[in-house]
């Protein structure tokens, strides 16, 4: 629930989607999910992105 609420607030509600194709929507959604999982800075992760945090733990390949 938390992720989808944030997704709607930060991505979906900020745009008009009527003129957007399915392909454009999928690309925008993919970009948001990649940003959310890899680049956003989280205070609870020591002011690092989730990807940086996983790398610091040796959990990425």
C-alpha positions in Angstrom: 0.0 0.0 0.0 2.7 2.5 0.9 4.5 2.2 -2.5 1.3 2.5 -4.6 0.2 5.5 -2.6 3.5 7.2 -3.1 3.4 6.2 -6.8 0.0 7.9 -7.3 1.0 11.0 -5.3 4.5 11.5 -6.9 3.8 10.4 -10.4 0.3 9.6 -11.4 -1.7 12.6 -10.0 0.9 15.2 -11.2 0.1 14.6 -14.9 -2.7 14.6 -17.4 -2.7 11.1 -18.9 -5.5 11.4 -21.5 -3.1 12.1 -24.5 -0.6 9.5 -23.3 -0.2 6.2 -25.2 0.1 2.9 -23.3 3.8 2.8 -24.4 4.4 6.3 -23.0 2.7 5.4 -19.7 4.7 2.1 -19.4 7.9 4.1 -20.0 7.0 6.7 -17.4 6.0 4.0 -14.9 9.3 2.1 -15.5 11.3 5.3 -15.0 9.6 6.0 -11.8 10.0 2.5 -10.4 13.7 2.5 -11.4 14.2 5.9 -9.7 12.3 4.6 -6.6 14.3 1.4 -6.3 17.7 2.7 -7.3 18.2 6.5 -6.9 15.9 8.1 -4.3 17.7 9.2 -1.1 16.5 7.7 2.1 17.5 9.1 5.5 16.8 5.7 7.1 19.5 4.2 4.8 22.1 6.6 6.0 21.2 9.3 3.4 21.9 6.8 0.6 19.9 5.4 -2.2 18.5 1.9 -1.9 21.1 0.7 -4.5 24.0 2.4 -2.7 22.8 0.8 0.5 22.6 -2.7 -1.0 26.0 -2.2 -2.5 27.4 -1.3 0.9 26.1 -4.6 2.2 27.6 -6.5 -0.7 24.1 -7.6 -1.9 24.5 -6.5 -5.6 26.2 -8.3 -8.4 
